[in-house]
Amino acid sequence: MKKILIVFLVLAGIVTACGNASTTVLPEGDKAPAYNLDEDIGEMLLVGFRGIAVDSTNHIWRDLTHFRVGSVILFDYDAQSGKRGRNITRPQQVQSLCRQLHRVRPDLLIGIDQEGGMVSRLHPRYGFPLVESHKKSAYEGYDSVRNAARMTAQMLREAGINLNFAPVADVDVNPDCPVIGRMGRSFSPSADHVTDCCRIWLEEQRKQGIVSCMKHFPGHGSATGDTHKGLVDVSDTWKELEIVPYRGLVKEVPMVMTAHVINRQLDASSLPASLSPAITSYLRDSLGFKGVIVTDDLAMGAIVNQYSFETAIRMAIEAGADLLCLSNNGGKYDTELVPKTVRIIKKLVNDGTVSAERIHESAERVRALKKSISCGK
């Protein structure tokens, strides 16, 4: 009988190891908690997809249910096809889409870039109200900034969106920056003015249960190039004043996006900020930021032209990112993007490159953020 029991236990161990070896990971230590690696990885993924509605035929349904993806991002424009209407066609359709997404996963973060002005996914062409750009509203005064922030927050709330990648905290150091100054995305060349305007946006979005994300750390306003197209080095143009909005609001902002800019003033290794442990450490340790760090889109030219997908994922995690932005809105649309990413991260854990504790740490930050808002309400 004893021999039979031993054989049974051995076989059970083999079945468990083969069938679900990477799902639950036990950290070292007799009393250490068990981590559900699948769930933790899912919380680290911010994913884009095609579709104006969601059902079981859409891969995002699988990604949310099977791979436990915890956050999605909506776009109006599909880069590969060059067509509009990727996720957004009209207000009622967006509301319906968000309801469908939240039925699949009630605690889902549904994110969008809704800054106003030229960066408005919820655009008047789809029947949404016009919101002024950061630059124009700031020029008109704080009341105008608050009106823009309030209108945006209410619009997102009504649509069912609970995460906005705004406000833009970049200081307008270079008015000719192709993706910040020239597009009116910065509030001001004054760091203090930017801080004040960002605070207003944080306040108004918080009132509506919208998570704010300040971007693009440690500052994109002095850049002369576009990280959508390739690497951008701000080492010679960056000013320390570009940190001021983050320092002033570090205890108020729940999420910060790291840029794909090289800044050798903060990291001599010349890594993009999104992949830089030194720059993440500056944000965490020097500024004291405790919230969620999200990468800028890993499909942008600054990353894909320099690193393989596997390398970018590894470096972003090693750098300390909590959310990996996978827009699936770059050069190629991939329905298998999430399974591919999950396999990469599991391999990193299984071969010891990244610890399960490291993944769990980020997942817990995201969960804590979700608990602080009323998701899907």
Secondary structure, DSSP 8 states (H G I E B T S, - for coil): -HHHHHHHHHHHHHHHHHHHTTTEE--SSTT---EEHHHHHHHTEEEE---SS--TTSHHHHHHHTS---EEE--SEETTTTEE-SS-SSHHHHHHHHHHHHHH-TT-EEEE-EEETTEESS-GGGT------HHHHHHH-HHHHHHHHHHHHHHHHHHT--EE---B----S-TT-TTTGGGT-SS-S-HHHHHHHHHHHHHHHHHTT-EEEEEEET--TT-SS-TTTS-EE-TTT--GGGGHHHHHHTTT-SEEEE-SEE-TTT-TT--BGGG-HHHHHIIIIIS---SEEEES-TTSHHHHTTS-HHHHHHHHHHHT-SBEEE-S-SSS--TTHHHHHHHHHHHHHHTTSS-HHHHHHHHHHHHHHHHTS-TT-
